[in-house]
Each structure stands twice: as C-alpha cells, then as structure tokens.
C-alpha cells in the first residue's frame, strides 16, 4: 500500500481562500529521496519525481534530529495509515513532539547580478539546486569568473598569517577595531568573514576594514583577543579559477559541480571585469 505524507504550514487555518502550494502539500512516500539534518534546528526532506522536486524543512526542538527521523521512518515502513500526517500545523499535530514548524519549497530560481570585481557573496538561502547558469552580459569581451567556498565551521579553519597587534581585548558586544600585523588584512581574506582562534573558538565576524592594518568586529568579540594571537579564517576551496566566459554567452554548472551545504559554507564570486558583467541564475 502506498503511503502519502501530509504537511501544512499553518496558512490553511487563517486564509482558506488564499491557500498556495507552499502552505499545504501531500507527497507519495515513494518520491521521498532523502531525510537529513540541514542545521542544528532543521531537517530537510527532499521529494523528487518526473514532475516535482520539492524540499520540506522541519524545524526541530532540542536538536533531536534522530528521534524525528526515526518517527517518520517508522510511520512509513510499519504504520497502518495510508495518509501519514508528518507536520500538520493547521491542526497542531506532529508525528514527533520535537517538531514545531514546517516550510515547503517548490522549484524556483534565484538570480544575482555582479556589478564589480571585488569578492562578492552569493546570497543563497539554500544550496540544494539542480543547476547554475553564469551569464556574461558583456557583448564584446570575455569575462573571467572565479568561484570559491569558504568554511563557516571552527573545525575547518586556516591561519591567515595575520596576528593581533595590541593589548588584550576582552569579550564584548560593542564594536572592536583591532590593529593587526603580519600578513596584510586584505578584503579577500577578512571582509564579511568569521575570525577564529587557533583552537576553533570564534572571535567574531569582521564587518569592515579601516585599512590593511585594522579590522573591525562590529558586533563585538566573543572571546578575549590577546596580543599576538593568530587569526584564523574559514578554509577556502576554489571551485573555478579565472575561467573565461565568452562575450554574450553562458556557462552551465550542474548540481554535483556546484551544490553545497549552506550551513557549512559561503559561496563567493570574483569577476575579472571592473563592471562585473556576470549574472548568476540558480535553478532549484
């Protein structure tokens, strides 16, 4: 007997006339391709067939991913009901008490235009996409494109070669401007990036640079930053190094060439043109 898995997000209880496909959905369990933790507080369920590729995200309390996944698996494999309510927010029913929310994402696109030649973060909220088109909008000249991932985890960090160069700064929520020495505190290494202690303890995020000798932690620092402390950044992984895209053409990357876990990495692009001239289209 086929099992069908039901999800509602709460919209049906407040606006019955305005229901959409991201508020209520039911899927054949045969189309369930994976269930996996997506972050400390979420689980992703991927449904895929010839006609759909949807992602259902469950919000989980207390990091009880294993309990939730076990409950779902048991209901599919041994339950007697043909329609299994996994997360029915409309009726306040959850298959496991550690679930407290759900969102439904149908296939879509994300587009971002690059307008300069400095390192630019691609502002993706999820990394599970089927392909990416990189278009060169310059009609007369080729443009080079560099793509890299930067780790967001303290367990995957690299010494920047830059050290603190002032008296100890205590942990604070106020902005801290830190003078540094050693390797120059360049934008490519520090701008917008997390900065770590050698043991993987997070100092904070560099929100600005006054110069190559000063970096700013606008949200403060979480640990005492001692004089001469080595500053570590997330390890960088180059996916594409100055690849030339011909004028008025595009490059297509499929999922296994560019998909990544947004909980673990940020994706950045650097254009070889001062005006950027690159447009990214991510297909989900």
N, C-alpha and C positions, 0 to 999 in steps of 0.2 A: 504493500500500500504506500503510495506517495505521501510524503509529509509536506505541509505548506507552513511556512514560518511567517508570523504576523508581527508587524511593527507599527506603532503610531507614535507621533512626537508630541501630541497634546493639542494640535491645531483643530482637530475634529470636534473637540468638546466646546470650543469657543466660536468657531466660524464654520458651520456645516456647509454653507453655500460657497465658501471660498477654498475648499479642500484642493490641495495640489499633490503632485507625486513625490514631494519631499516631506509630506506630513503623514501619509499612511501608505503602506505597501505590504504585499504578501508575495513570498518567493517560494518556488519549488525547492525543496531541500537538495535535489539533485544538482541544482545550479550553484550550490554553496562551494566555493573553491578553496577558501581558507578562513580560519579564525585565528587571530594573533593579537598580542598586545601591541598597541600603537604608541603608548606613552605610559607614564606612571598611573594615569587615571582613566585610560580608554582602551577599548578593544575594537578592532576592525574586523568586520565580516564582509568578505568580497563575494558577490554573486555575479556569475557570468554565464551567458548563453549566446546563441547566434544573434539575439536581438537586444540584449541588455548587458551592461557592466556597471553595476551599482555598488556603492560602498555604504554599509550601515555601521555607524560608530556608536558603541555603547559607552556611556560614562559609568565608571565603576568606583565604588567607595572602597577605601582602605586597601587599595592595591590588591584586591582579591581576584586577580585575573584567573587563576587556576580554578577556583570554585565556580566562577561564572561559566567558563568554557566547559567544565565538567557537567554542569547542569544542562547546558544547551546540547551537548553531545548525547547525554543520557536520554533527553526528550526525543531526539531524532531517532536514536537507534532502538530504544526499548519502549517509548511511550505509546499509548493506545490511540491518542487523538490524532486525527488527520490534519487538523489545523492547530498548530502549536503557537501560543502567544509567548513570544520571547520578551518583548518590552512594549506593553500597551499602556502608554502614558495617559491616553484618553480615559481609560478606566482604572488607572492606578494599579495595574497588575504587572508584575515582573517575575520571570521564571526563577530568578535568584534575588535574594534580598539585598545583594550588594550592587545591583544595577539601580541607577537613579535617573537615567536620561538616555535619549537616543536621537541621532540625526541620520537623515537619509540623503545620500548624494547620488544623483543620476549623472550620466555622462555630460560633460560640458567642456569648456575651453577656458584658458587663462592667457591673456595677451599682455605683453610688456614691451615698450619701446625703449631702446637705449639711445641716449642723446649726447653722450660724451665718451671720453676714452679713459676714464678712471674706473677702478674696480667698482662694480655695481652689483648689489644683491638682487637676485631674482626672488620676488616676494611671494613664493609659493606657500600655500597653507597645507598642502599635502603633496606627496611625491609619487603616488601610485597612478602615473599617467601612461597612456598607451604609446604616445609618440610626441616629438617636439620638432617643429619647423622653425629654422633660423633663417630669416629672410634678409638679404642685403638690399636695402632700398635705394642705394646709390645706383643711378642708371648708367654711370660711365666708368666706374672704377671698382676693382675688387676690394673687399674689406676683410681683414684678418679677425679671427674670433678666438679668444682663449676662455676656456671654461675650467673652473676648479671647485672642488668641495672643500669646506673647512669643518673640522670636527667641532662639535658642541659639548663633548664629553671630557671630563677631567682625566679619564683613563686613556685618552688618546691625544697627547699634547707634545709639543716640540719646543725646545729652548729657542727663544727669539734672538739670543745674543745680546739683548738689552737688559740692563740692570737698574734697579732703583739707585738714585744718587742724592739722597737727602736723609735727614734724621727720620727715625721711625714714625710712621703714620698709624695711629690707632684706628680700629674699625669704627666706621661712622656712616650715617645715612646722608650726610652733607657732601657736597661736591668736593673732590680732591684733585688738585693739579700736582702731578708728580714729575719732578725733574729726573731725567734718566741719563745714563751714559752707556758706552759700549757701542753696539750697532745702532745706527740712526733709527729713531722711532717713526718709520715711514708709514704712510697711509695704507699701503698694501698689507702691511703686517698688523697694524693696530686699529685702524678706523672701523668702528662698529663691532669690534671683536671682543670676546671674553678673554680675560687675562688671568693666568693661573700661577699658583705656587708650584714648585718642583714636585711636590707630592700629590698634585692633582686637586688641591684645595683652591676654590675660586676666590680670587681677589675682588673682581668686579668686571664691568664692561667699559671699555674705552669709548666714550661718547664723542670725543673731539680731541684734536691735537693742536696745541699752541704753536708747536714747531717740531722739528725732528729731535728736540731735546726735552720736550714736555708732552705728557699725555694727560687727559682729563677723564676722571671717573665721575660722571655727572650724578650718578645715583649713589655715590659713596663707595666704600670698600667693606668687604665682609670679614676680612682678617687683617691683623696688624701687618703692615708692609714695612719690613725692616730695611735699613740702609744696606745697599749692595745685594739685595735679594734678586735672584734670577727671575726674569719674567718669561713665562711660557705662554704660547698661544696654541689654539687648536691645530692639529696636524693638517696640512694641505695636501690634497690629492688632485693632480692635474688630469682632467678628462680629455681636454683638447688644447693643444699648444699652438697658438697663432695659425690656425687653419684658415686658408684663404678661400673666401666665398666669392664667386664671380659676380660681376655687376648685374644687378636686377635679376638675381636668381636666389635659390634657397638650398639649404642642407636639411635633410630629414634624419633625425635620430629616433630609433625605435626604443621600446621600453627597457630592454636589457642593456642599452648603451648609455642611458642617462637617468633612469629611475633611481631614487634613493630614499632613505628614511629621513623625513624632515625633523624627527625628534633627535636625530644624531648629527645631522649635517646641515650647513647652509650652502647654497649654490650661488656662485658668483660668475660674472662675465666681465671681460675686458675687451673692448673694441679697439681695433687698430686705427680707427678714424676719429678725429677730434670732434666730429658731429655725431658719433655713434653709428648711425646708419644701419642698425640692426633691430629687427623686430622678432620677438620670440612668441610663438604660439604653442601652448601646451594643450594636448588633447587628452581628456580623461575618458 
